[in-house]
Amino acid sequence: MAKLMSEETKLKLGERLGVDDIVREEGWGGVPARQCGMLVREAIRLAEEELSRS
């Protein structure tokens, strides 16, 4: 399966949402579901912005 988002992008989004400490300590599996959902929404918003600029 191809990666949809780089690890760098995921970490930047994690920092925006305040879960970067959890990711560093426990990995992505330690992030609560609610924050993961917020991360996905933010990633979609960023992707839509990029598409609208093209």
Phi, psi and omega per residue, in radians:
M1 nan 2.352 -3.124
A2 -1.366 2.556 3.076
K3 -1.295 2.344 3.120
L4 -1.593 -0.451 -3.099
M5 -2.423 2.402 3.113
S6 -1.225 2.730 3.101
E7 -1.071 -0.625 3.113
E8 -1.066 -0.783 3.126
T9 -1.117 -0.758 3.123
K10 -1.067 -0.727 3.133
L11 -1.151 -0.672 3.090
K12 -1.088 -0.757 3.105
L13 -1.135 -0.700 3.100
G14 -1.060 -0.675 3.086
E15 -1.126 -0.751 3.125
R16 -1.042 -0.632 -3.082
L17 -1.624 -0.026 3.084
G18 1.345 0.397 3.126
V19 -1.913 0.146 -3.080
D20 -1.087 -0.583 3.092
D21 -1.124 -0.743 3.123
I22 -1.081 -0.773 -3.122
V23 -1.072 -0.761 -3.137
R24 -1.135 -0.664 -3.083
E25 -1.433 -0.739 -2.982
E26 -2.075 -0.176 -3.026
G27 1.469 3.106 -3.083
W28 -1.134 -0.435 3.129
G29 -1.158 -0.330 3.128
G30 -1.501 -0.142 -3.116
V31 -1.372 2.210 3.130
P32 -1.029 2.649 -3.077
A33 -0.981 -0.697 -3.118
R34 -1.041 -0.797 -3.140
Q35 -1.190 -0.596 3.069
C36 -1.095 -0.718 3.084
G37 -1.080 -0.717 3.112
M38 -1.145 -0.639 3.111
L39 -1.114 -0.747 3.126
V40 -1.114 -0.766 3.116
R41 -1.053 -0.737 -3.139
E42 -1.160 -0.691 3.108
A43 -1.097 -0.714 3.113
I44 -1.130 -0.748 3.131
R45 -1.058 -0.773 3.121
L46 -1.118 -0.715 3.130
A47 -1.113 -0.720 3.117
E48 -1.115 -0.675 3.087
E49 -1.083 -0.774 3.139
E50 -1.092 -0.717 3.141
L51 -1.160 -0.638 -3.117
S52 -1.233 -0.427 3.099
R53 -1.349 -0.379 -3.084
S54 -1.333 nan nan
